[in-house]
Amino acid sequence: MGMSGRYLVVTKELIESIKSGEVSVHDCAVDLDIDKTWQMLQFTLNGNLLDGEPPLGYVVPLAGEQYVGNYSDMDLFMLSNEQVLEAYMALEQITPEQLKQRYSLDQMIAEGVYPVMDDWDAEETFQEIVQTVDHIQALFQATAESGNGIVFYVF
C-alpha cells in the first residue's frame, strides 16, 4: 500500500458537513482514485512537487488557496466549480505530444518524485500518466457540468 491520490465530487452541503465533522471523508465514496500517479502527474504538468500556476495547478491541488484544512485526519484541497472547469479546459488543450514534452522520467528520479524508481520503463510510465489525465478529464468535465466542486486528498 502506498499514498493514493483521491478525488471526491462535493456539493456545498457535503463540504460543510465534512468541515463540521458530521461526515468523515472516509465515509464518502471516492469518485476517482489515481493511485500513486498523483505526484508524477503534478510534476509533469507543473515541473515541481507541490504547486503550480492555475489552471494546471488545479489538476492535482496540493497547496495554496485550495487547502481546506485537516479533516478526518486528511489534508483536504478543494476546487470550486469554476476551478474544475478551468482545469478541465486546460487539460483538454494539452495533446499527448505536448504532455510528452513536459515529461521526463530522469528528472522525476532526480527530484525524488513519489513513487518513481530508476528501473521504471519511461514509455510505460508516460502511458500511465496519459491514462490518468484521461480519467481526470472525464471526472472534471462531469463535475463542471453538474455545478459541483472537487475535494482532493492523499491517503
C-alpha positions in Angstrom: 0.0 0.0 0.0 1.2 3.5 -0.8 0.0 7.0 -0.9 -3.0 7.2 -3.2 -4.5 10.4 -4.7 -8.3 10.6 -4.4 -10.9 12.9 -5.8 -14.4 13.4 -4.3 -17.1 15.3 -6.1 -18.7 17.5 -3.4 -21.7 19.7 -3.1 -21.5 22.8 -0.9 -23.6 21.0 1.7 -21.2 18.0 1.7 -18.1 20.1 2.2 -19.8 21.9 5.1 -20.7 18.6 6.6 -17.1 17.4 6.3 -15.8 20.7 7.9 -18.3 20.5 10.8 -17.3 16.9 11.5 -20.8 15.5 10.7 -19.3 13.5 7.8 -16.0 11.8 7.6 -14.0 11.8 4.4 -13.6 8.1 5.0 -17.3 7.6 4.7 -17.6 9.3 1.3 -17.5 7.4 -1.9 -14.3 8.1 -3.9 -15.1 9.3 -7.4 -11.6 8.8 -8.8 -8.6 7.1 -7.3 -5.4 7.9 -9.3 -3.4 5.7 -7.0 0.3 6.6 -7.0 0.3 8.7 -10.1 -0.7 11.9 -8.3 2.8 13.2 -7.8 4.1 12.1 -11.2 1.2 14.0 -12.8 1.7 17.0 -10.6 5.4 17.1 -11.6 4.7 16.5 -15.3 2.1 19.3 -15.5 3.8 21.8 -13.3 7.5 21.0 -13.0 7.6 20.7 -9.2 6.3 18.6 -6.4 3.7 20.8 -4.7 2.1 23.6 -6.6 1.6 25.1 -10.0 0.1 28.1 -11.7 -3.6 27.8 -12.4 -5.3 26.2 -14.2 -2.9 23.2 -14.5 -2.1 23.7 -10.8 -5.7 22.8 -10.1 -5.4 19.3 -11.6 -3.6 17.9 -8.5 -4.3 20.6 -5.9 -1.7 20.2 -3.1 -1.0 23.7 -1.8 -2.1 27.3 -1.6 -5.6 28.6 -1.6 -7.1 25.2 -2.4 -6.2 24.0 1.1 -9.4 23.5 3.1 -7.7 22.1 6.3 -7.2 18.8 8.0 -10.4 16.8 8.4 -10.9 13.1 9.1 -7.1 13.0 9.5 -6.6 14.2 5.9 -5.3 17.3 4.4 -8.1 18.3 2.0 -7.8 20.5 -1.0 -10.9 21.9 -2.7 -11.6 23.1 -6.2 -14.7 25.3 -6.8 -16.8 24.5 -9.8 -15.1 27.4 -11.7 -11.7 26.0 -10.9 -12.7 22.5 -12.0 -14.0 24.0 -15.3 -10.7 25.9 -15.8 -8.6 22.8 -15.2 -10.8 20.7 -17.5 -10.4 23.2 -20.3 -6.7 23.4 -19.8 -6.3 19.6 -19.9 -8.5 19.5 -23.0 -6.0 21.7 -24.8 -2.9 19.6 -24.0 -2.2 16.9 -26.6 -0.3 13.7 -25.7 2.7 15.2 -27.7 2.7 18.3 -25.5 2.3 16.2 -22.4 5.3 14.2 -23.6 7.4 17.4 -23.9 6.7 18.1 -20.2 7.5 14.6 -19.1 10.9 13.4 -18.0 11.4 10.2 -16.1 15.0 11.0 -15.4 14.1 14.4 -14.0 11.4 12.7 -11.8 14.1 10.3 -10.5 16.5 13.2 -9.8 13.8 15.2 -7.9 12.6 12.2 -5.9 9.1 12.1 -7.3 7.0 9.5 -5.5 7.0 6.6 -6.2 9.3 6.7 -9.2 12.2 4.2 -9.3 15.2 4.2 -11.6 14.4 0.9 -13.1 11.0 2.0 -14.4 10.2 1.9 -18.1 9.9 5.5 -19.4 7.2 4.8 -22.0 5.1 2.6 -19.8 5.2 5.3 -17.1 4.2 8.0 -19.6 1.3 5.9 -20.8 0.1 5.6 -17.2 0.2 9.4 -16.9 -1.8 9.8 -20.1 -4.4 7.4 -18.9 -4.7 9.2 -15.6 -5.1 12.5 -17.4 -8.0 11.0 -19.5 -9.7 9.8 -16.3 -9.3 13.2 -14.6 -10.6 15.0 -17.7 -13.7 12.8 -17.7 -14.4 13.4 -14.0 -13.7 17.2 -14.3 -16.0 17.5 -17.3 -18.9 15.8 -15.5 -18.2 17.8 -12.3 -18.1 21.1 -14.2 -21.4 20.2 -15.8 -23.0 19.3 -12.5 -22.1 22.6 -10.8 -20.2 20.8 -8.0 -16.7 21.1 -6.7 -14.0 18.6 -6.1 -12.0 17.7 -2.9 -8.6 16.1 -3.4 -6.6 14.3 -0.8 -3.8 11.8 -0.5 -4.4 8.7 1.6 
